[in-house]
Amino acid sequence: MTDFNFRNTAELLSLCKEHNMKISEVMLSREILLGGVTRAAIMDQIDECLRVMDGSTNRASEAPIRSMGGLIGGEAHMLHELPRSQTICGSTMHKAIMFSLAVAETNASMGVIVAAPTAGSAGVVPACILALHEDYDISVDVLRLGLINAGAIGYIVTRNGSVAGAEAGCQAEVGSASAMAASALVEMLGGTPEQCCHAASIALSSLLGLVCDPVRGLVEVPCQTRNTIGASGAFTAAELALAGITSPVPLDEMIQIVSDVGHALPISLRETGKGGCAAAPSVCAMCDGCRE
């Protein structure tokens, strides 16, 4: 019996090639064999994740929702109401930007989200795959496999690197989410496993060095808009990879690079709220505690 317990991208791509499988299919096989669960049970869990994702993208888009910290709220609805004549990113990208804002608002207002891979970066993956699902002829089955593909990339990043802002900066959170989404988009649009990994590597490299500097220590600003950049970057990376453009740095190496760069960041730029945007004079003026 084949051991589908891959540990990195190289092993994943080897399994894809050996069995003529997509990344999502290899990931499914891994979960079935190692988890002792059925394909149907996994799909039930995926459907629940998609249900929550769909709810979190629409909840704040349809009506303004103020965050608990009061720093964000209403941005997704503002984008929803933007006249078509002023949308310059195209329908699918516009939806992805709006959806990513909405998930961040849902999270910051104590709504239910899917942390994919973290709460602070939860808007990227659902924004991308659901926007593509709505605007393209993408079936629910393909949507499910897209999310599983994203999970495979997230698993590899978590196993060999980090998705924690406190450990490696926002590049580890939004960067990883962008890589997951980019890979998912490529598979959903018929790309190869190799193209998926090139897209993920491009997405990660494009956000390399991104710091984690939450204003007032809250997952609101600049976290919300960074989700939109992660989503936009995922679309860009996916389109590049589908065109045949490759990353000179393999995904496994890029994951290690992100980890190395993250550990090189000063503590003030790793979720402590003591540097970057969090240390701006206008931000410190909001709170006496910031002046200490």
FENURTA-V500122 format. One record per backbone hydrogen bond with DSSP energy under -0.5 kcal/mol. NH is the residue of the N-H (numbers start at 0). CO is the residue of the C=O. If there is no record, write none. Layout:
# FENURTA-V500122
nh:co
NH:CO
NH:CO
This chain:
# FENURTA-V500122
nh:co
3:1
5:3
11:7
12:8
13:9
14:10
15:11
16:12
17:13
18:14
19:15
20:15
25:21
26:22
27:23
28:24
29:25
30:26
31:27
32:28
33:29
34:30
35:31
36:30
41:37
42:38
43:39
44:40
45:41
46:42
47:43
48:44
49:45
50:46
51:47
52:48
53:49
54:50
55:51
56:52
57:53
58:54
59:55
61:57
62:58
66:71
67:107
77:73
78:74
79:75
80:76
81:78
85:82
86:83
87:85
93:89
94:90
95:91
96:92
97:93
98:94
99:95
100:96
101:97
102:98
103:99
104:100
105:101
106:102
107:103
108:104
109:106
110:105
114:112
115:113
115:117
121:118
123:120
124:115
125:121
126:122
127:123
128:124
129:125
130:126
131:127
132:128
133:129
134:130
135:131
137:132
137:135
138:136
142:138
143:139
144:140
145:141
146:142
147:143
148:144
149:145
150:146
151:147
152:148
153:149
154:150
155:151
156:152
157:153
158:154
159:155
160:156
164:162
166:163
167:163
168:164
170:209
171:168
172:168
173:169
174:169
176:172
177:173
178:174
179:175
180:176
181:177
182:178
183:179
184:180
185:181
186:182
187:183
188:184
189:186
190:185
195:191
196:192
197:193
198:194
199:195
200:196
201:197
202:198
203:199
204:200
205:201
206:202
206:203
207:204
209:206
211:268
212:210
214:220
216:213
217:214
219:217
223:219
225:221
226:222
227:223
228:224
229:225
230:226
231:227
232:228
233:229
234:230
235:231
236:232
237:233
238:234
239:235
240:236
241:237
242:238
243:240
244:239
247:245
249:247
253:249
254:250
255:251
256:252
257:253
258:254
259:255
260:256
261:257
262:258
263:259
264:260
264:261
268:265
269:266
270:211
271:266
273:267
274:267
277:274
278:275
279:276
282:279
283:279
284:280
285:282
286:283
289:286
290:287
291:288
